[in-house]
Amino acid sequence: MSTTTETTGSAATLERYASSLLGVFGAPKLALVRGQGSYVWDADGRRYLDLLGGIAVNCLGHAHPGVAEALARQAGTLIHTSNFFTTPQQVELAERLLAVAQAPAGSAVFFANSGSEANEAAIKLARRTGRPGLLAAEDAFHGRTCGAVSLTHKPAYREPFLPLLPGVLPHVPFGDAQALRAAFAEHGDRLGALFLEPVQGEAGVVPAPEGYLRLARDLTREHGALLVLDEVQSGIGRTGRWFAHQESGVVPDAITVAKGLGGGMPIGALVTMGPEVTGLLTAGQHGTTFGGNPLACAAGLAVLRTIESQGVLDRVRETSAWFAEALAGCAEQVTEVRAAGLLVGITLSGPFAARAAQLAQEEGFIVNPVRPDTLRLAPSLLATREELGSFVDALPGLLARAAREG
Ligand SMILES: *Cc1c(COP(=O)(O)O)cnc(C)c1O
């Protein structure tokens, strides 16, 4: 017997959420029902400029026709096959991913369903070097599964789950050349891999300083460890390049990808660079049921094709330069703007980012208070100057109020 009365609208949905969903995310801020381009609508019909883009996932905005049509077509053709079989979509996406990663001959792709899973695959790759040591940076975020969270720095994410993965060394301060050299001097011969984000997203959008990735490359090569670059947040055009590390000219041993790759569909990938690294994982040593399914791969193909055919990388670089300058000069409470393409961190003059985000939402803007004093933005890569400009216009008033109210 079902006596459920369908209650809709934001308040009712949020109430039902509280009594049916595990509380790990806290209370959701809104109940959303629809999206179009840079905008989303809540269950009460209110419109918001989505400057977070599902945390750098909806890279072409919401309901992009290229992605939607590719998904609809593939859903009506073939959704899943298992990895006993392949599909043209899977092979083509792997080929295109290798091309945009500028991967050398002998490189290869493993498809997963999330960023954490991509990093889990990279951890297993590192284990196959025969060296148990894993090193990551302070403020790093590599995911929430048990392996990935062992590399994530934030104690609140790790400590309730001890003991985690053996072999993980104390995190090194991000961007500190001397500390990295010291860690390699002490542990280099036991190190399987160094994991780094070229731009630390969860830390508040902090790019690796000039020369840091090069140093990481030199040290890992010298000591026979893998260099794994976590491009889960910074990859797929987010920074105005296909991958953020390409700016540095460094060629890593492995790249992990997820968020933007499916334009909203869950998909992740590990890219192994060159035959030697690729050969570390052989038949039977890793697997996944859903990973690489044709539906997710069709979405990934639509994303890569759109970025390519519409000159999105150039567009991101142009928009970013303008946006960063406009944000930096717009309000006295803005003390620093760090823009890695359209991944933007705005540091405020005090710990009122949460209040600012709440006020922004009330005025129809979705932003993320990634740290107490920092707002993070990761809008659609197709966001227009007019759309972004409406936020720049609103920000001074929002920040003045947030600073007053705390
Ligand atoms: C989001 C993120 C992850 C984890 O991805 P999930 O899809 O949430 O598992 C890993 N690394 C970085 C840099 C991320 O931003």
The ligand as an SDF file (V2000), in Angstrom:
LIG
                    3D

 15 15  0  0  0  0  0  0  0  0999 V2000
   36.7320   16.3530   -7.2050 C   0  0  0  0  0  0  0  0  0  0  0  0
   38.1410   15.9190   -7.1770 C   0  0  0  0  0  0  0  0  0  0  0  0
   38.4910   14.5760   -6.9700 C   0  0  0  0  0  0  0  0  0  0  0  0
   37.4610   13.5170   -6.6280 C   0  0  0  0  0  0  0  0  0  0  0  0
   36.5530   13.3310   -7.6440 O   0  0  0  0  0  0  0  0  0  0  0  0
   35.1660   12.5310   -7.3340 P   0  0  0  0  0  0  0  0  0  0  0  0
   34.5360   12.4570   -8.6890 O   0  0  0  0  0  0  0  0  0  0  0  0
   34.4180   13.3820   -6.3620 O   0  0  0  0  0  0  0  0  0  0  0  0
   35.5240   11.2320   -6.7790 O   0  0  0  0  0  0  0  0  0  0  0  0
   39.8260   14.2360   -7.0410 C   0  0  0  0  0  0  0  0  0  0  0  0
   40.7690   15.1510   -7.3010 N   0  0  0  0  0  0  0  0  0  0  0  0
   40.4710   16.4600   -7.5010 C   0  0  0  0  0  0  0  0  0  0  0  0
   41.5610   17.4140   -7.8040 C   0  0  0  0  0  0  0  0  0  0  0  0
   39.1490   16.8900   -7.4310 C   0  0  0  0  0  0  0  0  0  0  0  0
   38.8560   18.1720   -7.5910 O   0  0  0  0  0  0  0  0  0  0  0  0
  1  2  1  0
  2  3  1  0
  2 14  2  0
  3  4  1  0
  3 10  2  0
  4  5  1  0
  5  6  1  0
  6  7  2  0
  6  8  1  0
  6  9  1  0
 10 11  1  0
 11 12  2  0
 12 13  1  0
 12 14  1  0
 14 15  1  0
M  END
$$$$
